[in-house]
Amino acid sequence: MTADGRFVRANEKENPDLYWGLRGGGGNFGVVTAIEYRLHDMDPVILGGSVVWPVAQARDVLRFYRDIALDAPDVVNLAPALYSEPDGQVIEIEVCWSGDRAQGEAWLRKLRAFGKPAHDGIAPMPYVAIQTSADELLAPGR
């Protein structure tokens, strides 16, 4: 748009920054031009890890996840995932509890007891450990 309010057709060669995102972006495209974060102090050690069940329990686990997530406090992040392991397919719910650990243990008790878990790896750990826990699973080329 010009200073006097007229629209001018943009030229891709003259304005490549206006076109880079539209190539293949479809009709619902947006570009983030700024992000503002509000940081909060927290203990660098969280209660984290995952509970894993055989894929045969996936329907029940996902329904349970839906129900437990509705009332989850702000200090917990729950992330379900389906994936393959050498022994077969599994469903997991990864947990990151960043609040009081005793309260976390109490709140997570029902998750850890649900169904017949094949593995429960929830324990105190550095926050950065949970951030890198899926690096091997999500390695380039996998």
C-alpha positions, 0 to 999 in steps of 0.5 A: 500500500502506498502512502496515499492509500493505493494498493500496489501489486507486489513483485516477487523479485522486488519483495522476496520477503513477502513471498517466501512463506506463501510458496506452498503455505495454503490459505491459512498461512501466518508468519510470526514476526515477534515472540515475547516470553514471560519467564518464571523461576523454577527448580531445575529438577522436575518430576518427569519421565513417562509411563508406557503401556502396550499398544493394546491398551491405547484406547483406554489410555487415551480416554484416561489421558483425556479425563485426567488432562481436563483437571490437570494443574498448570504445573504439569505437562502430559504428552501422549505418544504412540511409537514402535519399540524393538518389542512392538508398538507402545503408547506412552504419556510423558510427564513433566511436573514442575511444581512441588515434588510431593504434590506431584507424586500424589497427583501422578499416583493415579496415572502411574497405577492406570491399566497395566503399565509396561514401564514407569520411568517417572522420577526426579530429573533435571529439566534439561534431561526431559528436553533431550529424552526423545533425541534418539527416537526423533533423530534425523532420518528416523 
